[in-house]
Amino acid sequence: MSAFNWVIVEAECPWCQEMSTFILPFKYGELGYYDYQLGKTLKWGEGETEGRADAHDVLLLSISENPCSRCFSSEEDNGIVFYILIKENTLHSVFPSRNLPLDGYLILDERSGS
């Protein structure tokens, strides 16, 4: 099984609209089982990597590893779906979704001149 990272966030549950802490795994940047928080810059190194360091805006799909601490919803034990927005290699924001249109990541805007 390949490596991944996590971002740990306080976010609104899409089911009960209460704030809860969610652990969101993702495969982007240097994959080294790193724990990130919003506002942190992704690491890129010589180890296993996923994605492109020169991408400007990237949208990742993640499914929470834990249920909401308020309503205990976990979308019938399959996890709550979130999107993670990366801007300039920084974990910018997360937002919940009930849809699954992405598979992995989507580069929204590439840096010019790279």
Backbone as CSV, one residue per row, in Angstrom:
resi,resn,N_x,N_y,N_z,CA_x,CA_y,CA_z,C_x,C_y,C_z
1,MET,0.857,-1.192,0.000,0.000,0.000,0.000,0.888,1.236,0.000
2,SER,0.584,2.187,-0.834,1.403,3.395,-0.921,1.086,4.352,0.222
3,ALA,2.002,5.288,0.420,1.891,6.258,1.512,0.887,7.359,1.172
4,PHE,0.531,8.129,2.176,-0.366,9.269,2.021,-0.091,10.236,3.157
5,ASN,-0.844,11.336,3.207,-0.745,12.347,4.253,-2.143,12.605,4.809
6,TRP,-2.220,13.406,5.859,-3.502,13.794,6.439,-3.541,15.294,6.650
7,VAL,-4.727,15.860,6.561,-4.964,17.213,7.059,-6.039,17.068,8.136
8,ILE,-5.790,17.673,9.277,-6.710,17.606,10.420,-7.369,18.968,10.542
9,VAL,-8.713,18.997,10.429,-9.431,20.266,10.345,-10.670,20.287,11.224
10,GLU,-11.036,21.489,11.615,-12.353,21.756,12.198,-13.226,22.197,11.035
11,ALA,-14.298,21.477,10.781,-15.163,21.804,9.651,-16.612,21.521,10.006
12,GLU,-17.493,22.109,9.228,-18.923,21.903,9.434,-19.350,20.563,8.846
13,CYS,-20.047,19.774,9.647,-20.580,18.505,9.168,-21.697,18.798,8.161
14,PRO,-21.681,18.156,7.006,-22.728,18.420,6.018,-24.094,17.870,6.430
15,TRP,-24.143,17.064,7.457,-25.398,16.444,7.873,-26.070,17.196,9.019
16,CYS,-25.300,17.575,10.053,-25.924,18.254,11.201,-25.562,19.738,11.272
17,GLN,-24.659,20.210,10.406,-24.195,21.595,10.340,-23.490,22.061,11.621
18,GLU,-23.002,21.127,12.430,-22.214,21.452,13.615,-20.727,21.312,13.281
19,MET,-19.885,22.063,14.004,-18.446,21.968,13.801,-17.919,20.702,14.472
20,SER,-16.986,20.049,13.793,-16.380,18.824,14.299,-14.964,18.729,13.743
21,THR,-14.121,17.945,14.389,-12.773,17.700,13.890,-12.806,16.498,12.963
22,PHE,-12.220,16.672,11.775,-12.165,15.590,10.807,-10.713,15.321,10.419
23,ILE,-10.409,14.063,10.222,-9.092,13.633,9.758,-9.258,13.224,8.298
24,LEU,-8.595,13.970,7.407,-8.782,13.783,5.969,-7.491,13.292,5.319
25,PRO,-7.453,12.044,4.873,-6.264,11.549,4.175,-6.225,12.069,2.735
26,PHE,-5.025,12.274,2.236,-4.885,12.685,0.841,-3.553,12.224,0.281
27,LYS,-3.495,12.103,-1.034,-2.281,11.691,-1.746,-1.883,12.819,-2.687
28,TYR,-1.089,13.731,-2.167,-0.581,14.834,-2.980,0.645,15.383,-2.279
29,GLY,1.670,15.761,-3.038,2.921,16.227,-2.455,3.803,15.035,-2.122
30,GLU,4.787,15.252,-1.251,5.618,14.150,-0.785,4.773,13.289,0.145
31,LEU,4.697,12.013,-0.148,3.840,11.111,0.615,4.671,10.456,1.711
32,GLY,4.521,10.979,2.923,5.339,10.492,4.028,4.582,10.356,5.321
33,TYR,3.276,10.168,5.247,2.429,10.071,6.443,2.544,11.336,7.305
34,TYR,2.574,12.497,6.641,2.670,13.775,7.338,1.290,14.230,7.804
35,ASP,1.256,14.830,8.990,0.046,15.477,9.505,0.148,16.965,9.189
36,TYR,-0.841,17.485,8.465,-0.883,18.894,8.111,-2.094,19.555,8.742
37,GLN,-2.031,20.882,8.797,-3.176,21.706,9.167,-3.326,22.765,8.090
38,LEU,-4.505,23.369,8.016,-4.716,24.414,7.015,-3.688,25.522,7.200
39,GLY,-3.224,26.071,6.080,-2.228,27.129,6.106,-0.802,26.614,5.989
40,LYS,-0.594,25.318,6.068,0.747,24.748,5.978,1.115,24.462,4.524
41,THR,2.402,24.581,4.226,2.914,24.324,2.888,3.248,22.848,2.735
42,LEU,2.884,22.282,1.588,3.181,20.884,1.309,4.675,20.669,1.118
43,LYS,5.133,19.508,1.533,6.524,19.120,1.331,6.648,18.427,-0.017
44,TRP,7.758,18.692,-0.699,8.107,18.003,-1.940,9.554,17.586,-1.793
45,GLY,9.840,16.323,-1.943,11.213,15.858,-1.759,11.573,14.763,-2.719
46,GLU,12.530,13.969,-2.303,13.039,12.904,-3.160,12.283,11.600,-2.978
47,GLY,11.415,11.506,-1.974,10.660,10.285,-1.744,9.494,10.167,-2.707
48,GLU,8.579,9.268,-2.387,7.393,9.065,-3.219,6.553,10.337,-3.236
49,THR,6.167,10.776,-4.432,5.342,11.975,-4.570,4.146,11.686,-5.463
50,GLU,3.139,12.525,-5.326,1.943,12.468,-6.164,1.610,13.899,-6.546
51,GLY,1.247,14.111,-7.804,0.875,15.449,-8.242,2.040,16.208,-8.824
52,ARG,1.852,17.536,-8.904,2.856,18.403,-9.503,3.127,19.601,-8.600
53,ALA,4.386,19.800,-8.279,4.782,20.918,-7.429,4.547,22.264,-8.093
54,ASP,4.459,22.299,-9.438,4.299,23.567,-10.143,2.836,23.928,-10.397
55,ALA,1.900,23.134,-9.897,0.476,23.447,-10.079,0.082,24.606,-9.167
56,HIS,-0.763,25.485,-9.666,-1.175,26.674,-8.915,-2.337,26.369,-7.967
57,ASP,-3.469,25.945,-8.506,-4.656,25.604,-7.703,-5.012,24.150,-7.960
58,VAL,-5.158,23.393,-6.887,-5.450,21.972,-6.998,-6.606,21.640,-6.064
59,LEU,-7.525,20.821,-6.546,-8.651,20.368,-5.746,-8.502,18.870,-5.534
60,LEU,-8.462,18.455,-4.267,-8.319,17.047,-3.907,-9.626,16.513,-3.360
61,LEU,-9.842,15.251,-3.557,-10.975,14.554,-2.959,-10.462,13.786,-1.752
62,SER,-11.205,13.834,-0.645,-10.837,13.079,0.544,-12.093,12.562,1.225
63,ILE,-11.971,11.419,1.841,-13.074,10.846,2.614,-12.594,10.740,4.048
64,SER,-13.330,11.349,4.969,-12.893,11.432,6.366,-12.665,10.045,6.954
65,GLU,-11.654,9.974,7.802,-11.367,8.726,8.486,-12.228,8.547,9.732
66,ASN,-12.921,9.594,10.119,-13.707,9.533,11.345,-15.087,10.143,11.134
67,PRO,-16.058,9.739,11.942,-17.398,10.329,11.841,-17.451,11.693,12.520
68,CYS,-18.538,12.409,12.310,-18.794,13.661,13.012,-18.899,13.358,14.501
69,SER,-18.266,14.175,15.326,-18.307,13.955,16.777,-19.629,14.403,17.391
70,ARG,-20.452,15.109,16.637,-21.749,15.590,17.138,-22.887,14.637,16.782
71,CYS,-23.036,14.322,15.499,-24.162,13.480,15.059,-23.722,12.053,14.740
72,PHE,-22.406,11.825,14.760,-21.807,10.516,14.481,-22.077,10.016,13.070
73,SER,-22.472,10.935,12.192,-22.693,10.573,10.803,-21.361,10.288,10.140
74,SER,-21.339,9.240,9.373,-20.164,8.929,8.563,-20.605,8.448,7.193
75,GLU,-21.740,8.991,6.719,-22.323,8.604,5.431,-22.382,7.089,5.327
76,GLU,-23.074,6.529,6.302,-23.293,5.081,6.372,-21.975,4.317,6.384
77,ASP,-21.056,4.785,7.225,-19.759,4.148,7.463,-18.813,4.172,6.265
78,ASN,-19.118,4.954,5.253,-18.201,5.103,4.125,-17.375,6.378,4.231
79,GLY,-17.578,7.166,5.287,-16.840,8.405,5.477,-17.544,9.592,4.852
80,ILE,-17.292,10.758,5.393,-17.860,11.996,4.864,-16.906,12.545,3.813
81,VAL,-17.440,12.922,2.675,-16.634,13.379,1.544,-16.311,14.868,1.708
82,PHE,-15.036,15.189,1.547,-14.565,16.572,1.588,-13.715,16.845,0.360
83,TYR,-13.648,18.112,-0.012,-12.686,18.584,-0.989,-11.633,19.395,-0.230
84,ILE,-10.395,19.257,-0.653,-9.278,20.012,-0.089,-8.749,20.906,-1.200
85,LEU,-8.697,22.217,-0.955,-8.178,23.167,-1.938,-6.750,23.541,-1.566
86,ILE,-5.846,23.355,-2.523,-4.441,23.738,-2.365,-4.175,24.904,-3.303
87,LYS,-3.607,25.982,-2.756,-3.226,27.147,-3.542,-1.744,27.405,-3.296
88,GLU,-0.986,27.475,-4.388,0.459,27.744,-4.290,1.146,26.790,-3.308
89,ASN,0.791,25.497,-3.366,1.366,24.456,-2.511,1.043,24.622,-1.028
90,THR,0.013,25.398,-0.715,-0.420,25.592,0.668,-1.822,25.036,0.829
91,LEU,-2.048,24.301,1.907,-3.388,23.789,2.201,-4.272,24.973,2.552
92,HIS,-5.125,25.357,1.630,-5.889,26.587,1.736,-7.209,26.418,2.486
93,SER,-8.037,25.437,2.092,-9.350,25.278,2.722,-9.897,23.880,2.441
94,VAL,-10.929,23.526,3.201,-11.666,22.284,2.958,-13.146,22.603,2.989
95,PHE,-13.907,21.826,2.243,-15.355,21.978,2.303,-16.008,20.633,2.007
96,PRO,-17.123,20.344,2.702,-17.784,19.052,2.530,-18.589,18.993,1.235
97,SER,-18.805,17.778,0.779,-19.617,17.548,-0.404,-20.311,16.209,-0.266
98,ARG,-21.459,16.096,-0.867,-22.158,14.813,-0.882,-21.999,14.123,-2.229
99,ASN,-21.156,14.671,-3.084,-20.940,14.105,-4.419,-19.523,13.576,-4.535
100,LEU,-19.289,12.689,-5.489,-17.969,12.110,-5.697,-17.505,12.260,-7.151
101,PRO,-17.426,13.490,-7.688,-17.077,13.617,-9.102,-15.589,13.501,-9.407
102,LEU,-14.712,13.583,-8.413,-13.279,13.543,-8.678,-12.697,12.187,-8.315
103,ASP,-11.587,11.865,-8.928,-10.846,10.669,-8.572,-9.415,11.090,-8.287
104,GLY,-9.101,11.382,-7.047,-7.749,11.778,-6.673,-7.570,13.270,-6.570
105,TYR,-7.141,13.915,-7.659,-6.947,15.357,-7.631,-7.221,15.950,-9.006
106,LEU,-7.451,17.257,-9.011,-7.721,17.998,-10.242,-6.933,19.295,-10.186
107,ILE,-6.094,19.545,-11.191,-5.359,20.810,-11.272,-6.299,21.839,-11.879
108,LEU,-6.584,22.896,-11.128,-7.518,23.916,-11.574,-6.851,24.998,-12.402
109,ASP,-5.598,25.337,-12.059,-4.898,26.413,-12.744,-3.404,26.141,-12.646
110,GLU,-2.725,26.017,-13.774,-1.293,25.790,-13.774,-0.550,27.108,-13.754
111,ARG,0.590,27.108,-13.111,1.425,28.307,-13.114,1.970,28.526,-14.501
112,SER,1.993,29.764,-14.921,2.525,30.059,-16.258,4.034,30.236,-16.183
113,GLY,4.697,29.878,-17.254,6.135,30.069,-17.358,6.953,29.008,-16.664
114,SER,6.341,27.946,-16.176,7.103,26.892,-15.502,7.362,25.742,-16.428
